[in-house]
């Protein structure tokens, strides 16, 4: 029987890496005037909800893999609200009292109000992740909650502050454990389709004891001991229902243990592809070949395995053009000893891992990564990186001396295509450790700087207010599709400020079990004027609109075919 027996690094190298991770760059901290991110306590935010992780002595695997979270504007008032996923009843867990997720409405003053019951989104299931998207193109953001031992919950936004559970009616029905999800339009018909990550074959009858048999002490099993499953693809029929196209699309051919997904366009052909992180088996890169077909090319693209040909424990993922060459790159986080990977796009459907040359590899060798995102935290126009970490096994401290269950957050600033660990100056929250899982970005106070929400396993969430970039300029853009999907997933934004040109693809999914602010914040740095902004709407034949004389340091809405409003 397989048990959790992680390998150990040499004492000296472990100490060096651990020190780098925990203290970052002390010199930078000494010169910092104020922390980059400020923790907003529950007494100020009003967020009193706490995740229940159903922890038991038997260590059932689903206990340790959640939860996720979401920033979404459910009431369409232009302010980001928050949804937090909770566990609930399942085959191995019968809570003594009802457990619910939480929807918090933004009060527009830095605080939030719990409207869960009023909105009808309690989610009384063993929830895992959340994905927000306007699947019916009515202008109101809908919400999907993935789950263990239950089909996902699909909440349709009624437009009046309430939601209706459309799970059965919509036909989004699964018989496996779903984790991360992504709303995206794979066939460019103007409607959001749905990809669902499916994890391993698991259930009370399939539970395996992993641990020290002499002491009878259980640990969480490495997923290697469980069978893989196919993930799901659902096509949006445009009438509120979906058709399962998992088999006809080719997705079902690849059996995985999927935890993270991001929808991106790796070959710039106007059709959205999927990068999927798998745990203990190879990662998948599903390239959209059109006509409803996907080809899995992870091995050929060199993103399936580690550099020495081994499968790793892929968890969080993201995609963005971090080096500014116009081609989407990829990122995947793994468990400790495995190193995270940052893949540079070679522009030919292959990638090169730059983890060590960028500095990310050294900083993450002893960490296990979940929620993560590329973002321009200081609005200088260059993408930076946030990582939320935590080991999956709460007993790992017993087995190892340099790896812990709770782990620090990491913040990297990109400088010359290297990622500099600036966690030491990021704020007090970065000096502590967490059982972090999901992580989402959203500008909840509408000041033009992306804030961060981290969902912790068995603990309260962590809300971090971004204090950086106050002297930098920006423009916030909400895209509204008319011919394309209303969320404009797949649109490409290009802009120039002070003569410096940049571009960004509007992706979907990314991070782990979480969903992000749908608006795009475009950093202008010191440029006091936006020269121009172009929007290429989704699809190979998507039209390009060029706009000038746009206001800066505020949010605007651009509607397909109608321009700035």
Secondary structure, DSSP 8 states (H G I E B T S, - for coil): ----------HHHHHHHHHHHHH--HHHHHH-SS-SEEE--HHHH----B------TT--GGGGT---EEEE-TT-SSS-EEEE------SS---SS----EEEEE-SSS-EEE-HHHHT----SEEEEEEEE-TT-SSS-EEEEEEESS--EEEEE-SSS-EEE-HHHHT---SS-EEEEEEE-TT-SSS-EEEEEE-----GGG---EEETTTTEEE---GGGS--EE-EEEEE-SSS-EEE-TTTTTGGG-EE-EEEEEEE-TT-SSS-EEEEEEBSS--EEEEEEETTEEEE-HHHHT-SS-TTS---B---EEEE-TTSSSS-EEEE---TTS--EEEEE-SSS-EEE-HHHHTHHHHHTT--EEEEEEE-TT-SSS-EEEEEEB-S-TTHHHH-SS--SBEE-EEEEEETTEEEE-GGGS-GGGGSEE-EEEEEEE-TT-SSS-EEEEEETTSB-EEEEE---TTSEEEEEEEE-SSS-TT-TT-EEEEEETTEEEEEE--EE-BSS-B--SSEEEEEET-SSEEEEEEE-SSTT--EEEE-S---SSEEEEETTTEE-
